[in-house]
Amino acid sequence: MGRHRVAGRLATGLGGSLLLPFLVELSMASMLGEHFSVRRGVIFVGVLAGGSGLLLAVDRLAEYRKHRAEQRARPDVAQAPAEHVAHHALAPYGPETDGVVALCASRLGVSSLHYVAYHARGKGLFRVDVLDHPDLAPLVGLATPDRHRRIYENYGTRLKALMAHLDDDFDELDSGRLVRLVLDVEKGAVFVIEVHEHSGRYLLGVTLDQSHVDTADEEMRRLTAEIRQYLGHPAMPTTGGRNHT
């Protein structure tokens, strides 16, 4: 039973009945041979009501502290303005994928992920990116944003094929499936992470900034969890830290 349920039941038990204090006071007065005091009964009601409120306040404070801790645990990532987010459909898709587009776009930022592509059943469905953002011009380098996009689209199928090839070796070692691949380069990193095995859903993410690789890595993990939840799949087991390949 959750702590808030326990506190709620205690609060209800203590302060929910205004008749209880008077019965207690009446019983005590009878045993002690004293006159029943309505004033003392009213005071008792106030004390119990105060105790009930205190329990609820402590419970709410605990919930607030937990919420703040979760907020502090997440990196401070500024979401990219909508006008800087480029979206391109790589293949026709249905209404379900519109929600995935929104989730992926929400994880883009100048200081985190710069490109995300979503694949299903062996083909790319869409990509979103902020490669045209003026602050990223020094990181984009000599290649144009469109050249980056074409190469990343090619990465989508090639890197997933590499993961499938490596899976054969891991299968011999009884290590389980390879669900995540990270290519850590001098200027950023490329991430491939499985969303759902049987439907062939996976993500390819890119950051161009080496100083934000860890932040982008965490954003990819969170994005994968959000998409799985959106699609109605259970959460995947938590994986360890960065594994470079």
The 8 nearest C-alpha neighbors of each residue, nearest first, counted from 0:
[[1, 4, 2, 5, 3, 6, 8, 7],
 [2, 0, 4, 3, 5, 6, 7, 58],
 [1, 3, 5, 4, 6, 0, 58, 7],
 [2, 4, 6, 1, 5, 58, 7, 59],
 [5, 3, 7, 1, 2, 6, 8, 0],
 [4, 6, 2, 8, 7, 3, 9, 1],
 [7, 5, 3, 9, 4, 8, 10, 54],
 [8, 6, 4, 10, 5, 9, 3, 11],
 [7, 9, 11, 5, 10, 6, 12, 4],
 [10, 8, 12, 6, 11, 7, 13, 5],
 [9, 11, 51, 7, 13, 8, 12, 14],
 [12, 10, 15, 8, 14, 9, 13, 7],
 [13, 11, 9, 10, 15, 14, 8, 16],
 [14, 12, 10, 11, 47, 9, 15, 51],
 [13, 15, 48, 11, 16, 47, 51, 10],
 [14, 16, 11, 12, 13, 17, 10, 48],
 [17, 15, 18, 14, 19, 13, 12, 11],
 [16, 18, 19, 20, 44, 15, 14, 21],
 [17, 19, 16, 21, 20, 22, 44, 23],
 [18, 20, 22, 21, 17, 16, 23, 44],
 [21, 19, 23, 22, 40, 18, 44, 43],
 [20, 22, 24, 40, 23, 19, 18, 25],
 [21, 23, 25, 19, 20, 24, 26, 18],
 [24, 22, 20, 26, 21, 25, 27, 19],
 [23, 25, 21, 27, 22, 26, 40, 20],
 [24, 26, 22, 28, 23, 27, 35, 21],
 [25, 27, 29, 23, 28, 24, 22, 30],
 [28, 26, 24, 30, 29, 25, 31, 23],
 [27, 29, 33, 25, 31, 26, 30, 35],
 [28, 30, 26, 32, 27, 31, 25, 33],
 [31, 29, 27, 32, 28, 26, 33, 25],
 [32, 30, 28, 33, 29, 27, 26, 34],
 [31, 33, 29, 30, 28, 34, 27, 35],
 [34, 32, 28, 31, 29, 35, 30, 27],
 [33, 35, 28, 36, 32, 29, 25, 31],
 [34, 36, 28, 25, 33, 37, 24, 29],
 [37, 35, 39, 38, 34, 40, 24, 25],
 [36, 38, 40, 39, 41, 35, 21, 24],
 [39, 37, 41, 36, 40, 42, 43, 35],
 [38, 40, 42, 36, 41, 37, 43, 24],
 [41, 39, 37, 43, 21, 38, 42, 20],
 [40, 42, 44, 38, 43, 39, 37, 45],
 [41, 43, 39, 45, 44, 40, 46, 38],
 [42, 44, 40, 46, 45, 41, 20, 39],
 [45, 43, 41, 47, 42, 46, 20, 48],
 [44, 46, 48, 42, 43, 47, 49, 41],
 [45, 47, 43, 49, 44, 48, 50, 42],
 [48, 46, 50, 44, 49, 45, 14, 13],
 [47, 49, 14, 51, 45, 50, 46, 44],
 [50, 48, 52, 46, 47, 51, 45, 53],
 [51, 49, 47, 53, 48, 52, 46, 54],
 [50, 52, 10, 48, 54, 49, 53, 14],
 [53, 51, 49, 55, 50, 54, 56, 48],
 [52, 54, 56, 50, 51, 55, 49, 57],
 [55, 53, 57, 51, 56, 52, 6, 58],
 [54, 56, 58, 52, 53, 57, 59, 6],
 [55, 57, 53, 59, 58, 54, 52, 60],
 [58, 56, 60, 54, 55, 59, 53, 61],
 [57, 59, 55, 61, 56, 60, 3, 54],
 [60, 58, 62, 56, 61, 57, 63, 55],
 [61, 59, 63, 57, 58, 62, 56, 64],
 [60, 62, 58, 64, 59, 63, 65, 57],
 [61, 63, 59, 65, 60, 64, 66, 58],
 [64, 62, 60, 66, 65, 61, 59, 67],
 [63, 65, 67, 61, 66, 62, 68, 60],
 [66, 64, 68, 62, 63, 67, 61, 69],
 [65, 67, 63, 69, 64, 68, 62, 70],
 [68, 66, 70, 64, 69, 65, 71, 63],
 [67, 69, 65, 71, 70, 66, 64, 72],
 [70, 68, 72, 66, 67, 71, 65, 73],
 [69, 71, 67, 68, 72, 73, 66, 74],
 [72, 70, 68, 73, 69, 67, 74, 75],
 [71, 73, 69, 70, 68, 74, 67, 75],
 [72, 74, 71, 70, 75, 69, 76, 217],
 [75, 73, 76, 72, 214, 71, 70, 217],
 [74, 76, 73, 77, 71, 70, 214, 72],
 [77, 75, 74, 78, 110, 111, 108, 214],
 [76, 78, 108, 79, 75, 110, 109, 111],
 [79, 77, 108, 107, 76, 80, 105, 106],
 [78, 80, 108, 107, 81, 77, 109, 83],
 [81, 79, 82, 83, 78, 84, 108, 77],
 [80, 82, 84, 83, 79, 85, 104, 78],
 [81, 83, 80, 84, 85, 79, 132, 129],
 [82, 84, 81, 80, 129, 132, 85, 79],
 [85, 83, 129, 81, 128, 82, 86, 127],
 [84, 86, 128, 127, 129, 83, 87, 131],
 [87, 85, 127, 126, 84, 128, 88, 125],
 [86, 88, 126, 125, 89, 127, 85, 124],
 [89, 87, 125, 90, 124, 126, 86, 91],
 [88, 90, 125, 124, 123, 87, 91, 126],
 [89, 91, 124, 88, 92, 123, 125, 122],
 [92, 90, 124, 88, 89, 93, 125, 123],
 [93, 91, 96, 90, 124, 94, 95, 88],
 [92, 94, 95, 96, 91, 97, 98, 124],
 [95, 93, 97, 96, 92, 98, 99, 100],
 [96, 94, 97, 93, 98, 99, 92, 230],
 [95, 97, 99, 98, 94, 93, 100, 92],
 [98, 96, 100, 94, 99, 95, 101, 93],
 [97, 99, 101, 96, 100, 95, 102, 94],
 [98, 100, 96, 102, 101, 97, 103, 226],
 [101, 99, 97, 103, 98, 102, 104, 96],
 [100, 102, 104, 98, 99, 103, 105, 97],
 [103, 101, 99, 105, 100, 104, 98, 106],
 [102, 104, 100, 105, 106, 101, 99, 115],
 [103, 105, 101, 106, 107, 102, 100, 127],
 [104, 106, 102, 103, 107, 101, 78, 79],
 [107, 105, 104, 103, 218, 108, 78, 112],
 [108, 106, 112, 104, 105, 113, 79, 78],
 [109, 107, 79, 78, 111, 110, 112, 77],
 [108, 110, 111, 79, 113, 135, 112, 107],
 [111, 109, 108, 211, 76, 112, 77, 208],
 [110, 112, 215, 108, 214, 109, 211, 206],
 [113, 111, 206, 107, 215, 108, 114, 205],
 [112, 114, 206, 129, 128, 107, 205, 108],
 [113, 115, 128, 205, 204, 112, 127, 129],
 [116, 114, 204, 127, 203, 126, 128, 205],
 [117, 115, 126, 203, 202, 125, 127, 204],
 [118, 116, 202, 125, 124, 123, 201, 126],
 [117, 119, 123, 201, 200, 122, 124, 202],
 [120, 118, 200, 199, 121, 122, 198, 123],
 [121, 119, 199, 122, 198, 200, 118, 123],
 [120, 122, 119, 199, 118, 123, 156, 200],
 [123, 121, 118, 119, 120, 124, 156, 90],
 [122, 124, 118, 89, 117, 125, 119, 90],
 [125, 123, 89, 90, 118, 117, 88, 122],
 [126, 124, 88, 89, 87, 117, 116, 123],
 [125, 127, 116, 87, 115, 86, 117, 88],
 [128, 126, 86, 85, 115, 114, 104, 116],
 [127, 129, 114, 85, 113, 84, 130, 115],
 [130, 128, 84, 113, 131, 132, 83, 85],
 [129, 131, 132, 144, 128, 113, 135, 114],
 [132, 130, 129, 133, 144, 83, 135, 136],
 [131, 133, 130, 129, 134, 135, 83, 136],
 [134, 132, 135, 136, 131, 130, 137, 83],
 [133, 135, 132, 136, 109, 137, 138, 131],
 [134, 136, 138, 133, 132, 137, 139, 130],
 [135, 137, 139, 133, 138, 134, 140, 132],
 [138, 136, 140, 135, 139, 134, 133, 141],
 [139, 137, 140, 135, 136, 207, 208, 186],
 [140, 138, 136, 137, 135, 142, 144, 141],
 [139, 141, 138, 137, 142, 136, 143, 135],
 [140, 142, 143, 139, 137, 138, 136, 144],
 [143, 141, 140, 146, 139, 144, 147, 145],
 [142, 144, 146, 145, 147, 141, 139, 140],
 [145, 143, 147, 146, 130, 148, 131, 142],
 [146, 144, 148, 147, 143, 149, 142, 130],
 [147, 145, 143, 149, 148, 144, 142, 150],
 [148, 146, 144, 150, 145, 149, 151, 143],
 [147, 149, 145, 151, 146, 150, 152, 144],
 [150, 148, 152, 146, 151, 147, 145, 153],
 [149, 151, 153, 147, 152, 148, 154, 146],
 [150, 152, 154, 148, 153, 149, 147, 155],
 [153, 151, 149, 155, 154, 150, 148, 156],
 [152, 154, 150, 151, 155, 156, 149, 157],
 [155, 153, 151, 157, 152, 158, 156, 150],
 [154, 156, 152, 153, 157, 158, 203, 151],
 [155, 157, 159, 154, 158, 153, 160, 121],
 [158, 156, 154, 160, 159, 155, 161, 153],
 [157, 159, 161, 160, 154, 156, 155, 162],
 [158, 160, 162, 156, 161, 157, 163, 155],
 [159, 161, 163, 157, 158, 162, 156, 164],
 [162, 160, 158, 164, 159, 163, 165, 157],
 [161, 163, 159, 165, 160, 164, 166, 158],
 [162, 164, 166, 160, 161, 165, 159, 167],
 [165, 163, 161, 166, 162, 167, 160, 168],
 [166, 164, 162, 167, 168, 163, 161, 169],
 [165, 167, 163, 169, 164, 168, 177, 170],
 [166, 168, 170, 165, 169, 164, 171, 163],
 [169, 167, 170, 171, 166, 165, 172, 164],
 [168, 170, 166, 172, 174, 171, 167, 173],
 [171, 169, 173, 167, 168, 172, 166, 174],
 [170, 172, 168, 169, 173, 167, 174, 166],
 [171, 173, 169, 174, 170, 168, 175, 167],
 [174, 172, 170, 171, 175, 169, 176, 168],
 [175, 173, 172, 169, 170, 176, 171, 177],
 [174, 176, 173, 170, 169, 177, 166, 172],
 [175, 177, 178, 166, 174, 169, 170, 173],
 [176, 178, 166, 179, 162, 175, 165, 169],
 [179, 177, 193, 192, 176, 180, 162, 191],
 [178, 180, 192, 191, 177, 193, 181, 190],
 [181, 179, 191, 190, 192, 182, 244, 178],
 [182, 180, 190, 243, 189, 244, 183, 242],
 [183, 181, 189, 188, 244, 243, 184, 190],
 [182, 184, 188, 181, 243, 187, 189, 185],
 [185, 183, 188, 186, 187, 182, 209, 189],
 [186, 184, 187, 209, 183, 188, 208, 207],
 [187, 185, 209, 207, 184, 208, 188, 138],
 [186, 188, 209, 207, 208, 206, 184, 212],
 [187, 189, 183, 184, 182, 206, 205, 212],
 [188, 190, 205, 182, 181, 204, 183, 206],
 [191, 189, 181, 204, 203, 180, 205, 192],
 [192, 190, 203, 180, 179, 202, 181, 204],
 [193, 191, 179, 202, 201, 178, 180, 190],
 [192, 194, 201, 178, 195, 179, 200, 202],
 [193, 195, 201, 200, 223, 227, 192, 196],
 [196, 194, 200, 193, 198, 197, 199, 201],
 [195, 197, 199, 198, 200, 193, 194, 201],
 [198, 196, 199, 195, 200, 120, 194, 119],
 [199, 197, 200, 196, 120, 195, 119, 194],
 [198, 200, 120, 119, 196, 197, 195, 121],
 [201, 199, 119, 195, 194, 118, 198, 193],
 [200, 202, 193, 194, 118, 192, 117, 199],
 [203, 201, 117, 192, 191, 116, 118, 204],
 [202, 204, 191, 116, 190, 115, 155, 117],
 [203, 205, 115, 190, 114, 189, 202, 116],
 [206, 204, 189, 114, 113, 188, 112, 190],
 [205, 207, 112, 187, 113, 188, 208, 111],
 [208, 206, 187, 186, 138, 209, 205, 188],
 [207, 209, 187, 210, 186, 211, 206, 212],
 [210, 208, 187, 186, 212, 211, 207, 185],
 [209, 211, 208, 212, 187, 213, 214, 186],
 [212, 210, 214, 209, 208, 213, 111, 215],
 [211, 213, 215, 209, 214, 210, 187, 216],
 [214, 212, 216, 215, 211, 217, 210, 241],
 [213, 215, 211, 217, 216, 212, 111, 218],
 [216, 214, 111, 218, 112, 212, 217, 213],
 [217, 215, 213, 219, 214, 218, 212, 220],
 [216, 218, 220, 214, 219, 215, 221, 213],
 [217, 219, 215, 221, 216, 220, 222, 214],
 [220, 218, 222, 216, 217, 221, 223, 215],
 [221, 219, 217, 223, 218, 222, 224, 216],
 [222, 220, 218, 224, 223, 219, 225, 217],
 [221, 223, 219, 225, 224, 220, 218, 226],
 [222, 224, 220, 226, 221, 225, 194, 219],
 [223, 225, 221, 227, 222, 226, 228, 234],
 [226, 224, 222, 228, 223, 227, 229, 221],
 [227, 225, 229, 223, 228, 224, 230, 222],
 [228, 226, 232, 230, 224, 229, 225, 231],
 [227, 229, 231, 225, 226, 230, 232, 224],
 [230, 228, 226, 227, 231, 225, 232, 99],
 [231, 229, 227, 228, 232, 226, 95, 225],
 [232, 230, 228, 229, 227, 233, 226, 234],
 [231, 233, 227, 228, 230, 234, 229, 195],
 [234, 232, 235, 228, 231, 227, 224, 230],
 [233, 235, 224, 232, 236, 227, 228, 237],
 [234, 236, 237, 233, 224, 227, 238, 232],
 [237, 235, 238, 234, 233, 239, 224, 178],
 [236, 238, 235, 239, 234, 220, 240, 224],
 [239, 237, 236, 240, 235, 241, 179, 220],
 [238, 240, 237, 241, 242, 236, 179, 220],
 [241, 239, 242, 238, 216, 213, 217, 243],
 [240, 242, 243, 239, 181, 216, 213, 238],
 [243, 241, 181, 240, 244, 180, 239, 179],
 [244, 242, 181, 182, 241, 183, 180, 188],
 [243, 182, 181, 242, 180, 183, 241, 179]]
